[in-house]
């Protein structure tokens, strides 16, 4: 396993999809404003919000997960994040 920030994770996905990674820093205050405006927009248009309170919060915080315990318990190992994002991006490109 490895440690990856949300920003690094999104950048990897963008790269795998051949897209430009997000590059604008957003403060917590700005993120709060954006998800609220997006909620209003989605209510007025009847569409699904592109950014929610939860997604804005997740983008601003660091989360570290370790697969060590489950790997030790089951004897299974996981594929690397790089390999997984490449595989899923390839599938996504075919389906879209």
C-alpha positions as CSV (number, residue, x, y, z in Angstrom):
1,X,0.0,0.0,0.0
2,X,0.9,3.6,-0.2
3,X,-0.3,7.0,0.9
4,X,-2.0,9.3,-1.5
5,X,-3.6,12.7,-0.9
6,X,-7.0,13.4,-2.5
7,X,-5.3,15.9,-4.8
8,X,-2.8,13.3,-5.9
9,X,-5.6,10.8,-6.4
10,X,-7.7,13.1,-8.6
11,X,-4.5,14.1,-10.6
12,X,-3.9,10.4,-11.2
13,X,-7.4,9.9,-12.5
14,X,-7.2,12.9,-14.7
15,X,-3.9,11.7,-16.1
16,X,-5.3,8.2,-16.8
17,X,-8.2,9.8,-18.6
18,X,-6.0,12.1,-20.6
19,X,-7.5,15.2,-18.9
20,X,-6.0,18.2,-17.2
21,X,-5.8,17.8,-13.4
22,X,-7.5,20.5,-11.3
23,X,-5.0,23.2,-10.4
24,X,-6.9,25.9,-8.5
25,X,-6.5,26.0,-4.7
26,X,-9.9,26.4,-3.0
27,X,-10.1,27.5,0.7
28,X,-12.6,25.9,3.0
29,X,-14.7,29.1,3.0
30,X,-14.8,29.1,-0.8
31,X,-15.7,25.4,-0.9
32,X,-18.5,26.0,1.5
33,X,-19.9,28.8,-0.7
34,X,-19.5,26.7,-3.9
35,X,-21.4,23.6,-2.6
36,X,-24.2,25.9,-1.3
37,X,-24.5,27.7,-4.7
38,X,-24.5,24.3,-6.4
39,X,-27.3,23.0,-4.1
40,X,-29.4,26.0,-5.1
41,X,-28.6,25.6,-8.8
42,X,-29.6,21.9,-8.6
43,X,-32.9,22.7,-6.8
44,X,-33.8,25.3,-9.4
45,X,-32.9,23.1,-12.4
46,X,-33.9,19.8,-11.0
47,X,-30.5,18.3,-11.8
48,X,-28.1,16.4,-9.6
49,X,-25.5,18.6,-7.8
50,X,-22.0,18.4,-9.2
51,X,-20.5,19.3,-5.8
52,X,-22.1,18.3,-2.5
53,X,-21.3,19.3,1.1
54,X,-19.6,15.8,1.5
55,X,-17.5,16.0,-1.6
56,X,-16.3,19.5,-0.8
57,X,-15.4,18.4,2.7
58,X,-13.6,15.3,1.4
59,X,-11.5,17.4,-0.9
60,X,-10.3,19.6,1.9
61,X,-9.3,16.9,4.4
62,X,-6.5,14.3,4.4
63,X,-7.6,10.7,4.8
64,X,-5.1,7.8,5.2
65,X,-6.2,4.3,4.8
66,X,-4.1,1.2,5.2
67,X,-4.8,-2.2,3.8
68,X,-2.3,-3.9,6.1
69,X,-4.8,-5.4,8.6
70,X,-7.0,-6.9,5.9
71,X,-4.1,-8.2,4.0
72,X,-2.6,-9.8,7.1
73,X,-6.0,-11.3,8.0
74,X,-7.0,-12.7,4.6
75,X,-3.6,-13.2,3.0
76,X,-4.8,-11.3,0.0
77,X,-3.0,-8.3,-1.6
78,X,-4.3,-5.4,-3.5
79,X,-3.2,-4.1,-6.8
80,X,-1.4,-0.7,-6.8
81,X,-3.4,2.5,-7.1
82,X,-1.6,3.3,-10.3
83,X,-2.5,0.0,-11.9
84,X,-6.1,0.2,-10.7
85,X,-6.7,3.8,-12.0
86,X,-5.2,2.9,-15.4
87,X,-7.4,-0.2,-15.7
88,X,-10.6,1.6,-14.7
89,X,-9.8,4.6,-16.9
90,X,-9.3,2.2,-19.9
91,X,-12.7,0.6,-19.2
92,X,-14.3,4.0,-18.7
93,X,-12.9,5.3,-22.1
94,X,-14.3,2.3,-23.9
95,X,-17.8,2.6,-22.3
96,X,-18.0,6.4,-22.9
